[in-house]
Amino acid sequence: QLQFVESGGGLVQPGGSLRLSCQASEFIQDDYVIGWFRQAPGKEHDGVSCISGADGSTYYADSVKGRFTISRDRTKNTVALQMNSLKPEDTAVYYCAALSRRLIGRPQAMCVMGAELASWGQGTQVTVSS
């Protein structure tokens, strides 16, 4: 499995923005589906947004739809998550993960079920608080 190093987290006030980035350990082949997940204290990993390496199709959890945008930069081999209008309930450690499209299918499946199969790096802490 691909490994990632996440960065860009921090402390931000409600309504603020952050841009997270994850750097892959090797080139992200088009066969992969890549996702951003988050884990709040005492909770499981939840899929936030996922993107298909093959066609760029995306999926967003209802809780972030309209506020977050996922994107992939092939030249930098990174996947970013632009987070706007942040809320206190967005506070969590954010992680990247990737699974083969042949294993997980579409981005929605990655976000909904991918956490059960993914491996995790150190993540990046996002804290939304006034």
Backbone as CSV, one residue per row, in Angstrom:
resi,resn,N_x,N_y,N_z,CA_x,CA_y,CA_z,C_x,C_y,C_z
1,GLN,0.834,-1.199,0.000,0.000,0.000,0.000,0.866,1.245,0.000
2,LEU,0.341,2.281,-0.628,1.029,3.554,-0.574,1.049,4.072,0.855
3,GLN,2.126,4.749,1.189,2.216,5.437,2.477,2.228,6.938,2.218
4,PHE,1.695,7.685,3.185,1.590,9.130,3.020,2.138,9.861,4.229
5,VAL,2.591,11.075,3.982,2.947,12.005,5.047,2.014,13.200,4.922
6,GLU,1.211,13.400,5.965,0.235,14.475,5.962,0.809,15.730,6.606
7,SER,0.358,16.891,6.122,0.807,18.161,6.682,-0.269,19.217,6.463
8,GLY,-0.087,20.345,7.123,-0.968,21.483,6.908,-1.982,21.740,8.002
9,GLY,-2.027,20.861,8.986,-2.977,21.063,10.066,-2.581,22.223,10.968
10,GLY,-3.479,22.526,11.900,-3.197,23.601,12.836,-4.427,23.999,13.604
11,LEU,-4.293,25.121,14.306,-5.403,25.680,15.073,-6.020,26.821,14.273
12,VAL,-7.318,26.788,14.097,-7.997,27.809,13.320,-9.325,28.141,13.991
13,GLN,-9.768,29.366,13.830,-11.038,29.773,14.406,-12.195,29.270,13.540
14,PRO,-13.359,29.106,14.146,-14.533,28.728,13.340,-14.744,29.702,12.185
15,GLY,-15.054,29.140,11.033,-15.194,29.949,9.834,-13.919,30.105,9.037
16,GLY,-12.816,29.677,9.609,-11.530,29.810,8.936,-11.267,28.701,7.930
17,SER,-10.070,28.726,7.347,-9.696,27.773,6.304,-8.332,27.168,6.592
18,LEU,-8.160,25.965,6.111,-6.871,25.294,6.122,-6.740,24.487,4.836
19,ARG,-5.509,24.284,4.431,-5.248,23.430,3.271,-4.310,22.315,3.705
20,LEU,-4.805,21.110,3.680,-4.012,19.947,4.036,-3.389,19.342,2.780
21,SER,-2.243,18.721,2.969,-1.575,18.064,1.855,-1.024,16.729,2.316
22,CYS,-1.068,15.743,1.461,-0.409,14.486,1.773,0.504,14.104,0.616
23,GLN,1.725,13.768,1.005,2.774,13.406,0.065,2.894,11.889,0.032
24,ALA,2.814,11.307,-1.149,2.878,9.855,-1.267,4.323,9.375,-1.295
25,SER,4.527,8.151,-0.826,5.867,7.561,-0.760,6.366,7.126,-2.128
26,GLU,5.449,6.944,-3.066,5.800,6.602,-4.433,4.720,7.156,-5.348
27,PHE,4.958,7.068,-6.645,4.006,7.672,-7.571,2.624,7.053,-7.416
28,ILE,1.623,7.924,-7.372,0.247,7.479,-7.234,-0.267,7.054,-8.609
29,GLN,-0.336,5.770,-8.818,-0.827,5.259,-10.094,-2.305,5.572,-10.261
30,ASP,-2.732,5.631,-11.503,-4.133,5.932,-11.772,-5.068,4.856,-11.226
31,ASP,-4.530,3.706,-10.924,-5.332,2.610,-10.417,-5.820,2.838,-8.982
32,TYR,-5.260,3.818,-8.318,-5.597,4.036,-6.914,-6.797,4.956,-6.732
33,VAL,-7.486,4.730,-5.634,-8.481,5.669,-5.114,-7.892,6.217,-3.819
34,ILE,-7.842,7.533,-3.708,-7.178,8.177,-2.576,-8.226,8.901,-1.750
35,GLY,-8.064,8.808,-0.444,-9.050,9.444,0.413,-8.443,10.185,1.580
36,TRP,-9.152,11.197,2.020,-8.864,11.869,3.281,-9.858,11.338,4.317
37,PHE,-9.324,10.940,5.438,-10.115,10.452,6.549,-9.797,11.273,7.790
38,ARG,-10.670,11.237,8.766,-10.383,11.919,10.013,-10.833,11.077,11.186
39,GLN,-10.139,11.290,12.283,-10.457,10.565,13.503,-10.523,11.541,14.657
40,ALA,-11.713,11.702,15.188,-11.902,12.525,16.371,-11.623,11.674,17.603
41,PRO,-11.309,12.287,18.722,-11.001,11.519,19.937,-12.109,10.530,20.298
42,GLY,-11.727,9.294,20.505,-12.676,8.271,20.893,-13.537,7.722,19.783
43,LYS,-13.258,8.131,18.546,-14.093,7.682,17.428,-13.265,6.942,16.392
44,GLU,-13.967,6.292,15.468,-13.308,5.580,14.393,-12.870,6.555,13.291
45,HIS,-12.077,6.041,12.361,-11.728,6.828,11.178,-12.971,6.983,10.292
46,ASP,-13.256,8.212,9.909,-14.380,8.501,9.022,-13.874,9.061,7.709
47,GLY,-14.443,8.592,6.593,-14.088,9.126,5.296,-14.640,10.527,5.119
48,VAL,-13.804,11.446,4.704,-14.180,12.845,4.510,-14.392,13.130,3.030
49,SER,-13.385,12.806,2.237,-13.456,13.039,0.804,-12.504,12.092,0.104
50,CYS,-12.927,11.593,-1.043,-12.126,10.626,-1.784,-12.131,10.967,-3.261
51,ILE,-11.033,10.581,-3.941,-10.887,10.917,-5.349,-10.334,9.726,-6.114
52,SER,-10.836,9.527,-7.307,-10.366,8.451,-8.162,-9.131,8.908,-8.927
53,GLY,-8.075,8.102,-8.881,-6.895,8.407,-9.656,-7.122,8.208,-11.140
54,ALA,-8.116,7.425,-11.483,-8.351,7.111,-12.889,-9.062,8.236,-13.632
55,ASP,-10.129,8.782,-13.026,-10.911,9.782,-13.752,-11.164,11.061,-12.966
56,GLY,-10.610,11.153,-11.765,-10.771,12.372,-10.978,-12.130,12.548,-10.339
57,SER,-12.977,11.549,-10.433,-14.284,11.670,-9.790,-14.096,11.730,-8.279
58,THR,-15.015,12.426,-7.635,-14.860,12.677,-6.207,-16.112,12.301,-5.425
59,TYR,-15.917,12.165,-4.136,-17.017,11.934,-3.204,-16.744,12.752,-1.953
60,TYR,-17.794,13.313,-1.404,-17.685,14.071,-0.161,-18.719,13.572,0.836
61,ALA,-18.294,13.447,2.077,-19.253,13.156,3.130,-20.227,14.330,3.250
62,ASP,-21.454,14.046,3.619,-22.462,15.101,3.721,-22.025,16.225,4.653
63,SER,-21.283,15.860,5.683,-20.884,16.848,6.683,-19.908,17.889,6.152
64,VAL,-19.253,17.607,5.020,-18.262,18.551,4.500,-18.610,19.051,3.104
65,LYS,-19.681,18.541,2.537,-20.045,18.901,1.162,-20.269,20.410,1.066
66,GLY,-19.653,21.011,0.056,-19.777,22.446,-0.141,-18.740,23.257,0.607
67,ARG,-18.019,22.621,1.513,-17.003,23.335,2.300,-15.591,22.837,1.991
68,PHE,-15.450,21.561,1.703,-14.143,20.966,1.449,-13.992,20.624,-0.031
69,THR,-12.752,20.701,-0.519,-12.457,20.325,-1.898,-11.194,19.472,-1.927
70,ILE,-11.300,18.302,-2.542,-10.147,17.414,-2.691,-9.558,17.584,-4.082
71,SER,-8.230,17.506,-4.176,-7.594,17.636,-5.477,-6.293,16.844,-5.483
72,ARG,-5.882,16.485,-6.679,-4.653,15.717,-6.835,-3.713,16.478,-7.750
73,ASP,-2.451,16.548,-7.352,-1.412,17.171,-8.162,-0.459,16.076,-8.634
74,ARG,-0.549,15.718,-9.889,0.282,14.627,-10.411,1.765,14.981,-10.389
75,THR,2.069,16.239,-10.672,3.486,16.620,-10.770,4.175,16.574,-9.412
76,LYS,3.432,16.912,-8.374,4.002,16.904,-7.025,3.718,15.593,-6.292
77,ASN,2.884,14.742,-6.894,2.518,13.468,-6.285,1.855,13.672,-4.926
78,THR,0.982,14.652,-4.872,0.302,14.972,-3.621,-1.208,14.981,-3.834
79,VAL,-1.909,14.870,-2.732,-3.360,15.045,-2.716,-3.677,16.071,-1.642
80,ALA,-4.422,17.077,-1.999,-4.722,18.174,-1.082,-6.194,18.149,-0.666
81,LEU,-6.442,18.750,0.481,-7.814,18.938,0.955,-7.945,20.389,1.393
82,GLN,-8.650,21.175,0.603,-8.941,22.558,0.954,-10.178,22.571,1.830
83,MET,-10.033,23.117,3.023,-11.129,23.128,3.984,-11.509,24.568,4.295
84,ASN,-12.718,24.923,3.957,-13.243,26.261,4.213,-14.407,26.199,5.197
85,SER,-14.744,27.344,5.738,-15.882,27.431,6.669,-15.798,26.359,7.747
86,LEU,-14.642,26.255,8.345,-14.421,25.194,9.321,-15.289,25.371,10.555
87,LYS,-15.682,24.229,11.104,-16.543,24.188,12.281,-15.829,23.428,13.411
88,PRO,-16.209,23.680,14.639,-15.589,22.932,15.743,-15.700,21.415,15.568
89,GLU,-16.763,20.956,14.966,-16.928,19.507,14.768,-15.994,18.929,13.704
90,ASP,-15.255,19.792,13.017,-14.230,19.310,12.083,-12.927,18.973,12.801
91,THR,-12.855,19.272,14.077,-11.652,18.979,14.856,-11.378,17.484,14.876
92,ALA,-10.178,17.107,14.442,-9.804,15.701,14.354,-8.370,15.614,13.854
93,VAL,-7.827,14.410,13.881,-6.579,14.124,13.176,-6.966,13.643,11.779
94,TYR,-6.354,14.251,10.777,-6.686,13.950,9.387,-5.594,13.077,8.768
95,TYR,-6.021,12.071,8.019,-5.125,11.099,7.413,-5.437,10.915,5.932
96,CYS,-4.416,10.523,5.179,-4.592,10.077,3.800,-4.455,8.564,3.742
97,ALA,-5.143,7.983,2.769,-4.986,6.561,2.504,-5.319,6.318,1.047
98,ALA,-4.780,5.229,0.511,-5.059,4.872,-0.872,-5.262,3.368,-0.975
99,LEU,-6.206,2.988,-1.800,-6.459,1.584,-2.075,-6.626,1.388,-3.570
100,SER,-6.318,0.195,-4.022,-6.489,-0.109,-5.428,-7.956,-0.015,-5.827
101,ARG,-8.177,0.545,-6.987,-9.556,0.659,-7.508,-10.164,-0.720,-7.689
102,ARG,-9.329,-1.704,-7.994,-9.849,-3.062,-8.163,-10.312,-3.648,-6.842
103,LEU,-9.777,-3.150,-5.745,-10.160,-3.639,-4.429,-11.369,-2.905,-3.886
104,ILE,-11.381,-1.560,-4.015,-12.391,-0.764,-3.320,-13.431,-0.174,-4.257
105,GLY,-13.115,-0.024,-5.515,-14.109,0.488,-6.450,-14.092,2.005,-6.541
106,ARG,-15.243,2.616,-6.349,-15.426,4.042,-6.577,-15.076,4.847,-5.322
107,PRO,-14.890,6.178,-5.494,-14.552,7.018,-4.327,-15.554,6.924,-3.177
108,GLN,-16.832,6.785,-3.481,-17.802,6.688,-2.390,-17.523,5.451,-1.538
109,ALA,-17.222,4.333,-2.184,-16.915,3.122,-1.432,-15.655,3.302,-0.598
110,MET,-14.678,4.012,-1.150,-13.448,4.278,-0.419,-13.736,5.032,0.859
111,CYS,-14.541,6.076,0.741,-14.837,6.892,1.913,-15.700,6.151,2.931
112,VAL,-16.611,5.334,2.441,-17.550,4.666,3.354,-16.926,3.426,3.997
113,MET,-16.136,2.683,3.216,-15.620,1.398,3.706,-14.108,1.306,3.747
114,GLY,-13.420,2.260,3.155,-11.975,2.144,3.007,-11.205,2.116,4.311
115,ALA,-11.738,2.729,5.345,-11.027,2.770,6.625,-10.762,1.368,7.170
116,GLU,-11.616,0.420,6.823,-11.446,-0.946,7.326,-10.238,-1.639,6.711
117,LEU,-9.789,-1.138,5.564,-8.706,-1.789,4.839,-7.422,-0.967,4.814
118,ALA,-7.531,0.298,5.147,-6.402,1.217,4.976,-5.396,1.085,6.115
119,SER,-4.179,1.550,5.825,-3.175,1.713,6.869,-2.923,3.194,7.036
120,TRP,-2.474,3.581,8.221,-2.429,4.992,8.565,-1.027,5.467,8.894
121,GLY,-0.755,6.722,8.498,0.466,7.379,8.898,0.254,8.143,10.185
122,GLN,1.011,9.216,10.363,0.916,9.995,11.605,-0.251,10.965,11.595
123,GLY,-0.708,11.334,10.430,-1.807,12.280,10.334,-1.381,13.697,10.670
124,THR,-2.345,14.615,10.536,-2.108,16.006,10.887,-3.307,16.509,11.684
125,GLN,-3.026,17.180,12.800,-4.082,17.602,13.714,-4.727,18.885,13.216
126,VAL,-6.040,18.879,13.159,-6.817,20.078,12.856,-7.677,20.380,14.077
127,THR,-7.527,21.582,14.592,-8.316,22.009,15.740,-9.039,23.293,15.377
128,VAL,-10.358,23.253,15.486,-11.180,24.420,15.171,-11.788,24.912,16.478
129,SER,-11.321,26.050,16.913,-11.744,26.556,18.213,-11.530,28.058,18.285
130,SER,-12.411,28.722,19.010,-12.238,30.151,19.220,-11.499,30.404,20.519
